[in-house]
Amino acid sequence: MAYRVTEDQQRTQWGGPLLKELISKFERKDSKVGIVGLGYVGLPLAIRFAACGYRIVGFDVDESKIQTLAQGKSYIEHIDSEQVAALSQSGAIFTADFTRAEECDALIICVPTPLNKYREPDLGYVTGTVEALLPYLRPGQLMSLESTTYPGTTEEELRTRLERSGFKIGEDFFLVYSPEREDPGNPEFDTRTIPKVVGGVTDKCKAVGVALYQAVIDTVVPVSSPAVAEMTKLLENIHRAVNIGLVNEMKIVADRMGIDIFEVIDAAKTKPFGFTAYYPGPGLGGHCIPIDPFYLTWKAREYGLHTRFIELAGEVNRAMPEYVVGKLLDGLNELGRPLKNSHILVLGIAYKKNVDDMRESPAVEIMEMIKARGGIVAYSDPHVPTFPKMREHYFDLQSVQLNAENLGKFDAVVLATDHDRFDYDLIRQSASLIVDSRGKFRETASHIVKA
Ligand SMILES: NC(=O)c1ccc[n+]([C@@H]2O[C@H](COP(=O)([O-])OP(=O)(O)OC[C@H]3O[C@@H](n4cnc5c(N)ncnc54)[C@H](O)[C@@H]3O)[C@@H](O)[C@H]2O)c1
């Protein structure tokens, strides 16, 4: 699958000396790779390139991250400090000083791509980064954008800025888009084993991009343009968002009919073809699935098109925290209790199991709704010892230790995120009311409400 410069192209000096030199540097690993944005995506990438023998310059605007990395420590739960220490020992430099971009042969951009308050793409981090780098770029470099974005970004936002600065893309400077597909906390796949899609602005850009990535990643998948690579990433995430929306809707229907949706999914997935299991939950979380689809929605409007599946899935998924709180109200009602002044423990507040990432977590929506109705909310999450600073939410809370005594103090627990580290037997035995949004308590019992 991997793309190679053909012998013919090599013989005819295809791309000229800059291209040949850059490809040869990447192949020999005699090159410096700059990674801009050292978060969930950038840090594992830096670790992987360093482990393969590349010299790393890690750029971030967050000084506290720079300092933590320089001390050989990790700030991401699933990345061990030993891995960061190995990165430091490889001679990696961590800096906020963009003048050092000049030293790098490749610059890989992994900065955030959120939505603004109108739920429209906020490309400010990407464009700000490119503009901050521009004065220090030089001929003979490769730039790769990895941040998730709408089709056209690399051409419209990066290429134009680079060309305005005088670079000839594909001749003296090389530009690709290569989406990140990291799945933090998934032990089955890592940076090396997740295939990497690469789309170049020109064929020469693609050849240089593929040469860089195939030195560190098992499978590189070249595609015909950056827009194809940009849309590939969106298709993957939209596929998840829509299917999760579908199964959340099915959960509500099944519940009304007295059918357990998890039993249905277990039976359906015995079909060896044509069905993929998705699971219902308390709503979408993370920085990807609730956000990325709307990058396409926004761009499609430019073409006079409405992305109805995306909007509908968004509507269903966004209503799920309210659905879970409705089930909590029903459960308390059966016990003759109002939610007001009841003590409620939310179990698992990270957005998915076994991680510490709180971004867009629906558990926090649930906590807000309980609080707004006068409930007294607490949480327990082995991955989040203290409720973190969040832009739109504030709770002055520490994680409650899970033991029989503590569980007995609450009128109800709401299972929002099903971490493996929870003792589910203990919860089953000690909680007076369990509202389960994850299908962990499959039996029928008077103190269990399926949500
Ligand atoms: N986290 C994932 O699992 C994942 C998976 C696939 C794709 N993505 C995409 O990758 C991109 C990055 O996501 P992330 O989860 O790593 O985000 P993150 O917030 O964990 O990390 C981004 C980093 O960029 C830094 N930063 C911001 N502006 C900067 C600038 N101008 N210069 C240098 N550094 C800057 C931030 O301080 C932060 O450390 C996003 O587009 C996201 O959608 C993330």
Ligand as a Chemical Component Dictionary entry (heavy atoms), coordinates in Angstrom:
data_LIG
# 
_chem_comp.id                   LIG 
_chem_comp.type                 NON-POLYMER 
_chem_comp.pdbx_formal_charge   0 
_chem_comp.three_letter_code    LIG 
# 
loop_
_chem_comp_atom.comp_id 
_chem_comp_atom.atom_id 
_chem_comp_atom.alt_atom_id 
_chem_comp_atom.type_symbol 
_chem_comp_atom.charge 
_chem_comp_atom.model_Cartn_x 
_chem_comp_atom.model_Cartn_y 
_chem_comp_atom.model_Cartn_z 
_chem_comp_atom.pdbx_ordinal 
LIG N1  N1  N 0  -7.154 13.206 21.424 1  
LIG C1  C1  C 0  -7.418 12.351 20.456 2  
LIG O1  O1  O 0  -7.621 11.174 20.716 3  
LIG C2  C2  C 0  -7.492 12.793 19.008 4  
LIG C3  C3  C 0  -7.667 11.784 18.048 5  
LIG C4  C4  C 0  -7.719 12.146 16.717 6  
LIG C5  C5  C 0  -7.623 13.481 16.355 7  
LIG N2  N2  N 1  -7.484 14.461 17.302 8  
LIG C6  C6  C 0  -7.365 15.835 16.830 9  
LIG O2  O2  O 0  -6.022 16.259 17.028 10 
LIG C7  C7  C 0  -5.985 17.643 17.357 11 
LIG C8  C8  C 0  -5.302 17.834 18.702 12 
LIG O3  O3  O 0  -6.061 17.153 19.692 13 
LIG P1  P1  P 0  -5.483 16.810 21.115 14 
LIG O4  O4  O 0  -6.475 15.871 21.728 15 
LIG O5  O5  O -1 -4.057 16.391 21.043 16 
LIG O6  O6  O 0  -5.578 18.243 21.821 17 
LIG P2  P2  P 0  -4.883 18.694 23.179 18 
LIG O7  O7  O 0  -5.683 19.836 23.679 19 
LIG O8  O8  O 0  -4.638 17.504 24.048 20 
LIG O9  O9  O 0  -3.447 19.209 22.709 21 
LIG C9  C9  C 0  -3.246 20.324 21.924 22 
LIG C10 C10 C 0  -1.973 20.996 22.398 23 
LIG O10 O10 O 0  -1.710 22.093 21.516 24 
LIG C11 C11 C 0  -1.199 23.161 22.298 25 
LIG N3  N3  N 0  -1.351 24.388 21.544 26 
LIG C12 C12 C 0  -2.437 25.151 21.363 27 
LIG N4  N4  N 0  -2.155 26.188 20.556 28 
LIG C13 C13 C 0  -0.862 26.058 20.199 29 
LIG C14 C14 C 0  0.014  26.815 19.379 30 
LIG N5  N5  N 0  -0.399 27.895 18.743 31 
LIG N6  N6  N 0  1.277  26.386 19.260 32 
LIG C15 C15 C 0  1.701  25.279 19.906 33 
LIG N7  N7  N 0  0.928  24.532 20.686 34 
LIG C16 C16 C 0  -0.341 24.914 20.840 35 
LIG C17 C17 C 0  -1.988 23.079 23.588 36 
LIG O11 O11 O 0  -1.339 23.756 24.654 37 
LIG C18 C18 C 0  -2.060 21.568 23.804 38 
LIG O12 O12 O 0  -0.964 21.095 24.557 39 
LIG C19 C19 C 0  -7.443 18.109 17.319 40 
LIG O13 O13 O 0  -7.727 18.586 16.036 41 
LIG C20 C20 C 0  -8.213 16.834 17.575 42 
LIG O14 O14 O 0  -9.515 16.905 17.054 43 
LIG C21 C21 C 0  -7.416 14.127 18.625 44 
# 
loop_
_chem_comp_bond.comp_id 
_chem_comp_bond.atom_id_1 
_chem_comp_bond.atom_id_2 
_chem_comp_bond.value_order 
_chem_comp_bond.pdbx_ordinal 
LIG N1  C1  SING 1  
LIG C1  O1  DOUB 2  
LIG C1  C2  SING 3  
LIG C2  C3  SING 4  
LIG C2  C21 DOUB 5  
LIG C3  C4  DOUB 6  
LIG C4  C5  SING 7  
LIG C5  N2  DOUB 8  
LIG N2  C6  SING 9  
LIG N2  C21 SING 10 
LIG C6  O2  SING 11 
LIG C6  C20 SING 12 
LIG O2  C7  SING 13 
LIG C7  C8  SING 14 
LIG C7  C19 SING 15 
LIG C8  O3  SING 16 
LIG O3  P1  SING 17 
LIG P1  O4  DOUB 18 
LIG P1  O5  SING 19 
LIG P1  O6  SING 20 
LIG O6  P2  SING 21 
LIG P2  O7  DOUB 22 
LIG P2  O8  SING 23 
LIG P2  O9  SING 24 
LIG O9  C9  SING 25 
LIG C9  C10 SING 26 
LIG C10 O10 SING 27 
LIG C10 C18 SING 28 
LIG O10 C11 SING 29 
LIG C11 N3  SING 30 
LIG C11 C17 SING 31 
LIG N3  C12 SING 32 
LIG N3  C16 SING 33 
LIG C12 N4  DOUB 34 
LIG N4  C13 SING 35 
LIG C13 C14 SING 36 
LIG C13 C16 DOUB 37 
LIG C14 N5  SING 38 
LIG C14 N6  DOUB 39 
LIG N6  C15 SING 40 
LIG C15 N7  DOUB 41 
LIG N7  C16 SING 42 
LIG C17 O11 SING 43 
LIG C17 C18 SING 44 
LIG C18 O12 SING 45 
LIG C19 O13 SING 46 
LIG C19 C20 SING 47 
LIG C20 O14 SING 48 
# 
